């Protein structure tokens, strides 16, 4: 059975509240889970102690059993000091696409040519 440590959404519309749960990866996001491991309330300020509450011992138990945390849970565990920080490979996400880079290069060439033309006169 492939286990995941993930978020299960609760709360009403536009008022999210999440449970941190250990669940079979085949179950739906808000469906059946094995054990509740904590809570996450994104509406609270980031420096609030009540924003993320986790049962660290049980999370470590599930990690030892082979459960894989989702990306968001892995970040929470890194912030709590349970897991080592890992390098993430999305450095190109903020870069513009090929066509936008080509347009920017053409615009820079035109600007350089325009700057040279009055200087030559």
Contact map, one row per residue, 1 for C-alpha under 8 A:
1110000000000000000000010000000000000000000000000000000000000000000000000000000000000000000000000000000000000000000000000
1111000000000000000000011100000000000000000000000000000000000000001000000000000000000000000000000000000000000000000000000
1111100000000000000001111000000000000000000000000000000000000000011100000000000000000000000000000000000000000000000000000
0111110000000000000001111000000000000000000000000000000000000000001111000000000000000000000000000000000000000000000000000
0011111000000000000111100000000000000000000000000000000000100000001111001000000000000000000000000000000000000000000000000
0001111100000000000111100000000000000000000000000000000000000000000011011000000000000000000000000000000000000000000000000
0000111110000000011110000000100000000000000000000000000000000000000000001000000000000000000000000000000000000000000000000
0000011111000000011110000000111000000000000000000000000000000000000000000000000000000000000000000000000000000000000000000
0000001111100001111000000000110000000000000000000000000000000000000000000000000000000000000000000000000000000000000000000
0000000111110001111000000000010000000000000000000000000000000000000000000000000000000000000000000000000000000000000000000
0000000011111011110000000000000000000000000000000000000000000000000000000000000000000000000000000000000000000000000000000
0000000001111111000000000000000000000000000000000000000000000000000000000000000000000000000000000000000000000000000000000
0000000000111111000000000000000000000000000000000000000000000000000000000000000000000000000000000000000000000000000000000
0000000000011111000000000000000000000000000000000000000000000000000000000000000000000000000000000000000000000000000000000
0000000000111111100000000000000000000000001000000000000000000000000000000000000000000000000000000000000000000000000000000
0000000011111111110000000000000000000000111000000000000000000000000000000000000000000000000000000000000000000000000000000
0000000011100011111000000000000000000011110000000000000000000000000000000000000000000000000000000000000000000000000000000
0000001111100001111100000000000000000011100000000000000000000000000000000000000000000000000000000000000000000000000000000
0000001111000000111110000000000000011111000000000000000000000000000000000000000000000000000000000000000000000000000000000
0000111100000000011111000000000000011111000000000000010000000000000000001000000000000000000000000000000000000000000000000
0000111100000000001111100000000011111100000000000000000000000000000000000000000000000000000000000000000000000000000000000
0011110000000000000111110000000011111000000000000000000000000100001000000000000000000000000000000000000000000000000000000
0011110000000000000011111010000111100000000000000000000000000000000000000000000000000000000000000000000000000000000000000
1111000000000000000001111110000011000000000000000000000000000000000000000000000000000000000000000000000000000000000000000
0111000000000000000000111111000000000000000000000000000000000000000000000000000000000000000000000000000000000000000000000
0100000000000000000000011111000000000000000000000000000000000000000000000000000000000000000000000000000000000000000000000
0000000000000000000000111111101110000000000000000000000000000000000000000000000000000000000000000000000000000000000000000
0000000000000000000000001111111100000000000000000000000000000000000000000000000000000000000000000000000000000000000000000
0000001110000000000000000011111000000000000000000000000000000000000000000000000000000000000000000000000000000000000000000
0000000111000000000000000001111100000000000000000000000000000000000000000000000000000000000000000000000000000000000000000
0000000100000000000000000011111110000000000000000000000000000000000000000000000000000000000000000000000000000000000000000
0000000000000000000000100011011111000000000000000000000000000000000000000000000000000000000000000000000000000000000000000
0000000000000000000011110010001111110000000000000000000000000000000000000000000000000000000000000000000000000000000000000
0000000000000000000011110000000111110000000000000000000000000000000000000000000000000000000000000000000000000000000000000
0000000000000000000011100000000011111000000000000000000000000000000000000000000000000000000000000000000000000000000000000
0000000000000000001111000000000011111100000000000000000000000000000000000000000000000000000000000000000000000000000000000
0000000000000000001111000000000000111110000000000000011101100000000000000000000000000000000000000000000000000000000000000
0000000000000000001110000000000000011111000000000001111000000000000000000000000000000000000000000000000000000000000000000
0000000000000000111100000000000000001111100000000011110000000000000000000000000000000000000000000000000000000000000000000
0000000000000000111100000000000000000111110000000011100000000000000000000000000000000000000000000000000000000000000000000
0000000000000001110000000000000000000011111100000111000000000000000000000000000000000000000000000000000000000000000000000
0000000000000001100000000000000000000001111110000010000000000000000000000000000000000000000000000000000000000000000000000
0000000000000011000000000000000000000000111110000010000000000000000000000000000000000000000000000000000000000000000000000
0000000000000000000000000000000000000000111111010110000000000000000000000000000000000000000000000000000000000000000000000
0000000000000000000000000000000000000000011111110010000000000000000000000000000000000000000000000000000000000000000000000
0000000000000000000000000000000000000000000111110010000000000000000000000000000000000000000000000000000000000000000000000
0000000000000000000000000000000000000000000011111010000000000000000000000000000000000000000000000000000000000000000000000
0000000000000000000000000000000000000000000111111110000000000000000000000000000000000000000000000000000000000000000000000
0000000000000000000000000000000000000000000000111111100000000000000000000000000000000000000000000000000000000000000000000
0000000000000000000000000000000000000000100100011111100000000000000000000000000000000000000000000000000000000000000000000
0000000000000000000000000000000000000011111111111111100000000000000000000000000000000000000000000000000000000000000000000
0000000000000000000000000000000000000111100000001111110000000000000000000001000000000000000000000000000000000000000000000
0000000000000000000000000000000000000111000000001111111000000000000000000000000000000000000000000000000000000000000000000
0000000000000000000100000000000000001110000000000001111100100000000000000000000000000000000000000000000000000000000000000
0000000000000000000000000000000000001100000000000000111111100000000000000000000000000000000000000000000000000000000000000
0000000000000000000000000000000000001000000000000000011111110000000000000000000001000000000000000000000000000000000000000
0000000000000000000000000000000000000000000000000000001111111000000000000000000000000000000000000000000000000000000000000
0000000000000000000000000000000000001000000000000000001111111100000000000000000000000000000000000000000000000000000000000
0000100000000000000000000000000000001000000000000000011111111110000000000000000000000000000000000000000000000000000000000
0000000000000000000000000000000000000000000000000000000111111111000000000000000001000000000000000000000000000000000000000
0000000000000000000000000000000000000000000000000000000011111111100000000000000000000000000000000000000000000000000000000
0000000000000000000001000000000000000000000000000000000001111111111000000000000000000000000000000000000000000000000000000
0000000000000000000000000000000000000000000000000000000000111111111110000000000000000000000000000000000000000000000000000
0000000000000000000000000000000000000000000000000000000000011111111000000000000000000000000000000000000000000000000000000
0000000000000000000000000000000000000000000000000000000000001111111000000000000000000000000000000000000000000000000000000
0010000000000000000000000000000000000000000000000000000000000111111100000000000000000000000000000000000000000000000000000
0111100000000000000001000000000000000000000000000000000000000111111110000000000000000000000000000000000000000000000000000
0011100000000000000000000000000000000000000000000000000000000010011111000000000000000000000000000000000000000000000000000
0001110000000000000000000000000000000000000000000000000000000010001111111100000000000000000000000000000000000000000000000
0001110000000000000000000000000000000000000000000000000000000000000111111100000000000000000000000000000000000000000000000
0000000000000000000000000000000000000000000000000000000000000000000011111110000000000000000000000000000000000000000000000
0000010000000000000000000000000000000000000000000000000000000000000011111111000000000000000000000000000000000000000000000
0000111000000000000100000000000000000000000000000000000000000000000011111111100000000000000000000000000000000000000000000
0000000000000000000000000000000000000000000000000000000000000000000011111111110000100000000000000000000000000000000000000
0000000000000000000000000000000000000000000000000000000000000000000000111111111000000000000000000000000000000000000000000
0000000000000000000000000000000000000000000000000001000000000000000000011111111100000000000000000000000000000000000000000
0000000000000000000000000000000000000000000000000000000000000000000000001111111111100000000000000000000000000000000000000
0000000000000000000000000000000000000000000000000000000000000000000000000111111111111000000000000000000000000000000000000
0000000000000000000000000000000000000000000000000000000000000000000000000011111111000000000000000000000000000000000000000
0000000000000000000000000000000000000000000000000000000000000000000000000001111111100000000000000000000000000000000000000
0000000000000000000000000000000000000000000000000000000000000000000000000000111111110000000000000000000000000000000000000
0000000000000000000000000000000000000000000000000000000100010000000000000000111111110000000000000000000000000000000000000
0000000000000000000000000000000000000000000000000000000000000000000000000100110111111000000000000000000000000000000000000
0000000000000000000000000000000000000000000000000000000000000000000000000000010011111100000000000000000000000000000000000
0000000000000000000000000000000000000000000000000000000000000000000000000000010000111110000000000000000000000000000000000
0000000000000000000000000000000000000000000000000000000000000000000000000000000000011111000000000000000000000000000000000
0000000000000000000000000000000000000000000000000000000000000000000000000000000000001111100000000000000000000000000000000
0000000000000000000000000000000000000000000000000000000000000000000000000000000000000111111000000000000000000000000000000
0000000000000000000000000000000000000000000000000000000000000000000000000000000000000011111000000000000000000000000000000
0000000000000000000000000000000000000000000000000000000000000000000000000000000000000001111110000000000000000000000000000
0000000000000000000000000000000000000000000000000000000000000000000000000000000000000001111111000000000000000000000000000
0000000000000000000000000000000000000000000000000000000000000000000000000000000000000000011111100000000000000000000000000
0000000000000000000000000000000000000000000000000000000000000000000000000000000000000000011111100000000000000000000000000
0000000000000000000000000000000000000000000000000000000000000000000000000000000000000000001111110000000000000000000000000
0000000000000000000000000000000000000000000000000000000000000000000000000000000000000000000111111000000000000000000000000
0000000000000000000000000000000000000000000000000000000000000000000000000000000000000000000001111101100000000000000000000
0000000000000000000000000000000000000000000000000000000000000000000000000000000000000000000000111111100000000000000000000
0000000000000000000000000000000000000000000000000000000000000000000000000000000000000000000000011111110000000000000000000
0000000000000000000000000000000000000000000000000000000000000000000000000000000000000000000000001111111000000000000000000
0000000000000000000000000000000000000000000000000000000000000000000000000000000000000000000000011111111100000000000000000
0000000000000000000000000000000000000000000000000000000000000000000000000000000000000000000000011111111110000000000000000
0000000000000000000000000000000000000000000000000000000000000000000000000000000000000000000000000111111111000000000000000
0000000000000000000000000000000000000000000000000000000000000000000000000000000000000000000000000011111111100000000000000
0000000000000000000000000000000000000000000000000000000000000000000000000000000000000000000000000001111111110000000000000
0000000000000000000000000000000000000000000000000000000000000000000000000000000000000000000000000000111111111000000000000
0000000000000000000000000000000000000000000000000000000000000000000000000000000000000000000000000000011111111100000000000
0000000000000000000000000000000000000000000000000000000000000000000000000000000000000000000000000000001111111110000000000
0000000000000000000000000000000000000000000000000000000000000000000000000000000000000000000000000000000111111111000000000
0000000000000000000000000000000000000000000000000000000000000000000000000000000000000000000000000000000011111111100000000
0000000000000000000000000000000000000000000000000000000000000000000000000000000000000000000000000000000001111111110000000
0000000000000000000000000000000000000000000000000000000000000000000000000000000000000000000000000000000000111111111000000
0000000000000000000000000000000000000000000000000000000000000000000000000000000000000000000000000000000000011111111100000
0000000000000000000000000000000000000000000000000000000000000000000000000000000000000000000000000000000000001111111110000
0000000000000000000000000000000000000000000000000000000000000000000000000000000000000000000000000000000000000111111111000
0000000000000000000000000000000000000000000000000000000000000000000000000000000000000000000000000000000000000011111111100
0000000000000000000000000000000000000000000000000000000000000000000000000000000000000000000000000000000000000001111111110
0000000000000000000000000000000000000000000000000000000000000000000000000000000000000000000000000000000000000000111111111
0000000000000000000000000000000000000000000000000000000000000000000000000000000000000000000000000000000000000000011111111
0000000000000000000000000000000000000000000000000000000000000000000000000000000000000000000000000000000000000000001111111
0000000000000000000000000000000000000000000000000000000000000000000000000000000000000000000000000000000000000000000111111
0000000000000000000000000000000000000000000000000000000000000000000000000000000000000000000000000000000000000000000011111
